[in-house]
Amino acid sequence: MSAEAQAGLGDRLGRMRQSFREWRWERPYWGGLLTLLGGIPIMYLPYANLTLGTMTIRMATTAGAGSLIIGVLLVVLGLTMWFQKHSRVFAGVAAILLALVSLVVSNFGGFLFGFLLALIGGGLAISWAPGKPQAEAAQDEPSAEDPDDDEAPSPAVVRGVAGATYSVSGGGSSSSSEPTTDLFGNEGTSGRHRAR
């Protein structure tokens, strides 16, 4: 293999690694992986045989079919988290519920190993949020103000539930006499509550 072929191979592997990294960060990758891995022991262990010398121990339960269904559904939900990132909340909640059901149905959820993996994976899928593209994040950042300005700093704006914005005061000068509204809709000054 020539030096040029090795250099081209390195560039190609670098591009593949970079594209995989971008794909991984655009979806709840770790939540899907843990959920997928949690389904494997849940569906495998009820059908497994453990052989110790000449003695065979079967770990089969009466709900072997239920264990198989729960395990397959967890694997499918893990794949759903990867390839349908917009349904991540549904898949995460379903994974948590199936993990809890597997405690009763499938040998304590694959001897707690599959249960814990599916539970953590479902939680990661629910809590994952898509990041902003770098261009959009740069636009949202406030521009640096001129340090020679003698104006009082404006109150911070906090985004609340359902996109509502609230003004938070109390960090700057207390000379402002205009009443502000806190996060709960109470009017006051300097961020202090007043008795009614």
QUIJO-V26265 format. One record per residue. N is the residue number from 1. RES is the residue in one small letter. SS is DSSP state (h for helix, s for strand, l for the rest). PHI is phi in whole degrees, 0 to 359 (none if undefined). Layout:
<<N	RES	SS	PHI> <N	RES	SS	PHI>>
This chain:
<<1	m	l	none> <2	s	l	278> <3	a	h	294> <4	e	h	293> <5	a	h	293> <6	q	h	293> <7	a	h	294> <8	g	h	294> <9	l	h	293> <10	g	h	296> <11	d	h	295> <12	r	h	295> <13	l	h	295> <14	g	h	296> <15	r	h	294> <16	m	h	295> <17	r	h	295> <18	q	h	294> <19	s	h	291> <20	f	h	294> <21	r	h	297> <22	e	h	296> <23	w	h	297> <24	r	h	294> <25	w	h	279> <26	e	l	269> <27	r	l	206> <28	p	l	284> <29	y	h	297> <30	w	h	291> <31	g	h	297> <32	g	h	294> <33	l	h	295> <34	l	h	293> <35	t	h	294> <36	l	h	298> <37	l	h	291> <38	g	h	291> <39	g	h	286> <40	i	h	294> <41	p	h	292> <42	i	h	293> <43	m	h	272> <44	y	h	271> <45	l	h	299> <46	p	h	294> <47	y	h	254> <48	a	l	276> <49	n	s	244> <50	l	s	252> <51	t	s	252> <52	l	s	243> <53	g	l	67> <54	t	l	261> <55	m	s	263> <56	t	s	251> <57	i	s	248> <58	r	s	262> <59	m	l	257> <60	a	l	290> <61	t	l	246> <62	t	l	289> <63	a	l	252> <64	g	h	299> <65	a	h	293> <66	g	h	296> <67	s	h	295> <68	l	h	296> <69	i	h	295> <70	i	h	297> <71	g	h	297> <72	v	h	295> <73	l	h	296> <74	l	h	294> <75	v	h	296> <76	v	h	295> <77	l	h	293> <78	g	h	297> <79	l	h	293> <80	t	h	297> <81	m	h	297> <82	w	h	284> <83	f	h	259> <84	q	l	231> <85	k	h	296> <86	h	h	283> <87	s	h	258> <88	r	h	294> <89	v	h	292> <90	f	h	300> <91	a	h	296> <92	g	h	293> <93	v	h	295> <94	a	h	296> <95	a	h	295> <96	i	h	295> <97	l	h	296> <98	l	h	293> <99	a	h	296> <100	l	h	293> <101	v	h	293> <102	s	h	293> <103	l	h	299> <104	v	h	276> <105	v	h	275> <106	s	l	237> <107	n	h	44> <108	f	h	54> <109	g	h	66> <110	g	h	70> <111	f	h	55> <112	l	l	67> <113	f	h	290> <114	g	h	294> <115	f	h	300> <116	l	h	294> <117	l	h	297> <118	a	h	292> <119	l	h	294> <120	i	h	292> <121	g	h	298> <122	g	h	296> <123	g	h	295> <124	l	h	295> <125	a	h	293> <126	i	h	293> <127	s	h	276> <128	w	l	290> <129	a	l	226> <130	p	l	294> <131	g	l	278> <132	k	l	276> <133	p	l	299> <134	q	h	299> <135	a	h	294> <136	e	h	289> <137	a	h	293> <138	a	h	291> <139	q	h	288> <140	d	h	286> <141	e	l	288> <142	p	l	289> <143	s	l	286> <144	a	l	292> <145	e	l	275> <146	d	l	291> <147	p	l	291> <148	d	l	276> <149	d	l	294> <150	d	l	258> <151	e	l	287> <152	a	l	289> <153	p	l	294> <154	s	l	283> <155	p	l	295> <156	a	s	288> <157	v	s	251> <158	v	s	247> <159	r	s	272> <160	g	l	253> <161	v	h	292> <162	a	h	60> <163	g	h	79> <164	a	l	290> <165	t	s	246> <166	y	s	232> <167	s	s	263> <168	v	s	247> <169	s	l	239> <170	g	l	113> <171	g	l	270> <172	g	l	259> <173	s	l	283> <174	s	l	264> <175	s	l	283> <176	s	l	290> <177	s	l	259> <178	e	l	282> <179	p	l	289> <180	t	s	243> <181	t	s	251> <182	d	l	276> <183	l	l	296> <184	f	l	258> <185	g	l	89> <186	n	l	277> <187	e	s	269> <188	g	s	189> <189	t	l	236> <190	s	l	57> <191	g	l	77> <192	r	l	265> <193	h	l	269> <194	r	l	242> <195	a	l	285> <196	r	l	247>>
